[in-house]
């Protein structure tokens, strides 16, 4: 009987450890060896077009949108001037002001970002996190964004951002960027 309980207890412990390790978040270090290597200043320089969707927590597409970005860098300072057009005809503008730091790190600000976005590049990936002041139903919600970009080749980058509020998953933003030749 004791051997049976030890076996069951051991299996339960293994299952718990396996489950918890599966919940660990990815870090940019996981992509350090991935190619092609992302140079944010080079990719976001000139005109970049994007197509995206916002999905709710159940995966239903709530909004589709396009973005035209005019991007420019002067030394370690970058401006990403984004013009959004949504499927319902509404338009929005966001101007990111980025600063390149050491060790592949970047900071960024925009009018609808609370505080400063912070991120890092390694290999083909860029991850940054920030709080976005999102207008919803006539009020502003501060939502946390865990934003990942993956360079696929010299012209295409994929982007997925997870949106949460108080740790609750609200939805995801998925984009495909294409740098004009």
Secondary structure as the mmCIF struct_conf table of DSSP 4:
data_model
#
loop_
_struct_conf.conf_type_id
_struct_conf.id
_struct_conf.beg_label_comp_id
_struct_conf.beg_label_asym_id
_struct_conf.beg_label_seq_id
_struct_conf.end_label_comp_id
_struct_conf.end_label_asym_id
_struct_conf.end_label_seq_id
HELX_RH_AL_P HELX_RH_AL_P1 UNK A 2 UNK A 22
TURN_TY1_P TURN_TY1_P1 UNK A 23 UNK A 23
HELX_LH_PP_P HELX_LH_PP_P1 UNK A 24 UNK A 26
HELX_RH_3T_P HELX_RH_3T_P1 UNK A 28 UNK A 31
TURN_TY1_P TURN_TY1_P2 UNK A 32 UNK A 33
BEND BEND1 UNK A 35 UNK A 36
HELX_LH_PP_P HELX_LH_PP_P2 UNK A 37 UNK A 38
HELX_RH_AL_P HELX_RH_AL_P2 UNK A 40 UNK A 43
TURN_TY1_P TURN_TY1_P3 UNK A 44 UNK A 44
BEND BEND2 UNK A 45 UNK A 45
STRN STRN1 UNK A 46 UNK A 56
TURN_TY1_P TURN_TY1_P4 UNK A 57 UNK A 58
BEND BEND3 UNK A 59 UNK A 59
STRN STRN2 UNK A 61 UNK A 74
TURN_TY1_P TURN_TY1_P5 UNK A 75 UNK A 76
STRN STRN3 UNK A 77 UNK A 86
TURN_TY1_P TURN_TY1_P6 UNK A 87 UNK A 88
BEND BEND4 UNK A 89 UNK A 89
STRN STRN4 UNK A 91 UNK A 100
BEND BEND5 UNK A 102 UNK A 102
TURN_TY1_P TURN_TY1_P7 UNK A 103 UNK A 104
STRN STRN5 UNK A 105 UNK A 109
TURN_TY1_P TURN_TY1_P8 UNK A 111 UNK A 112
STRN STRN6 UNK A 113 UNK A 122
TURN_TY1_P TURN_TY1_P9 UNK A 123 UNK A 124
STRN STRN7 UNK A 125 UNK A 136
TURN_TY1_P TURN_TY1_P10 UNK A 137 UNK A 138
STRN STRN8 UNK A 139 UNK A 151
BEND BEND6 UNK A 153 UNK A 155
STRN STRN9 UNK A 156 UNK A 165
TURN_TY1_P TURN_TY1_P11 UNK A 166 UNK A 167
STRN STRN10 UNK A 168 UNK A 179
#
